[in-house]
Amino acid sequence: EYPEGKIEGSTSYVLKRNLFLSSSLDDFKTRSLVVIPSADLERIVATLEAFTPVYDALIYEPSRGVFEQQLREIETLLAEKEIGAHFDRVRAFFRASWDPSIPFVFAYYPRPAGGGFSATAYGNISESELPSDMKNYSVMLALTLHEAAHILLDEQQREAAWEMQGWYDESPAQTSQYARGLMQEAWATAVGSGYLYEQLTGTLLSGSWYGQKHISAAAKPLLPLIRPYLETGRPMDRALVEAYIELFDREFRGWLSDWEFLMTGRAVISERPEDFDLIDRRYPYRNAQKYLRDFSDASLRDLRATHSSKLVVVSRDHEDRLARLRQAFPELRDWKPDSGPDLVWATMTADTRRLVIVNLHAKTLDDVLGTALPPI
């Protein structure tokens, strides 16, 4: 009953949440009986039982003193900065139907020093690593609140979600649906690493705001647009979404010719399994993917219906495959490709997504990925 883009349910998230809420592994097993087959659940429980003493000996006990001190310092900062009030402002901004009697829980686990750290959220719980050398708790809380922003945007009232989707659909900008696709991460980053970090420290975070360049680059100029709403408790509205689309179309239109950006949400047809492995290695970050392994009518219909960037790799029976593509996509009606040479060609489909066709003879897909695509 929600528009496309709402975070879907995840078996692993349900299991993680059950682990967090359980008092013992037996309690976890009882809670999780209907989530996965009992044989698989037994394997998970046996693995947890086997590795718990290993984890305790190598990670938890050596970290316990530092970890508990870190938790006390984080709790102090949470109270001083009134994080609960900021959470309520973000809830109002996203028009989320959050029950105020349900707490949003920050869950941390210790990790040896070195490297970065990550966070994720499921339901009312946000979990994060806590490196033993971490002292900049404002950065950590900003990331945790980034995850809270995801949950609150996902909890947007159904009517508000459809209203917002309509603002994107009615936009004349060719890039509006790509702006919509980036919204979940860019807006959460602008809220967490932008506005809330600023509230915690009085300054803006220097350097990258997110580990993926397009998300960080979009979030920074978005912050001035959303800051007045968060400061005054106003909910997001059409004017804000239209300003965001205009910003994206003006500043980031070129991303629609950037392989890395296009492959963050991808639907791919190829008859070679190694092509999918290559794409996963080259572009590991993605929020949606669909891999189709033949040129059947069903696969072509599925490709056309998928609201993601569409990549087609033709590696044999070139004339036939290109002809089938022309039949499947009305946008290709006037396209008259030469099936003989290597070819990389791109256009926009009716759903304002990029369709990229790669015809390979002498070259490999690895040769082609990352090469310049024509602008829209």
Secondary structure, 3 states (H helix, E strand, C coil): CCCCCCCCCCHHHHHHHHHHHCCCHHHHHHHCCCCCCHHHHHHHHHHHHHHHHHHHHHHHHHHHHHHHHHHHHHHHHHHHCCHHHHHHHHHHHCCECCCCCCCCEEEEEEECCCCCCCEEEECCEEEEEEECCCCCHHHHHHHHHHHHHHHHHHCECHHHHHHHHHHHHCCCCCCHHHHHHHHHHHHHHHHHHHHHHHHHHCCCCCCCCCCCHHHHHHHHHHHHHHHHHHHHCCCCCHHHHHHHHHHHHHHCHHHHHCHHHHCCEEEEECCCHHHHHHHHHHCCCCCEEEEECCCCHHHHHHHHHCCCEEEEEECCCHHHHHHHHHHHCHHHCCCCCCCCCCEEEEEECCCCCEEEEEECCCCCHHHHCCCCCCCC
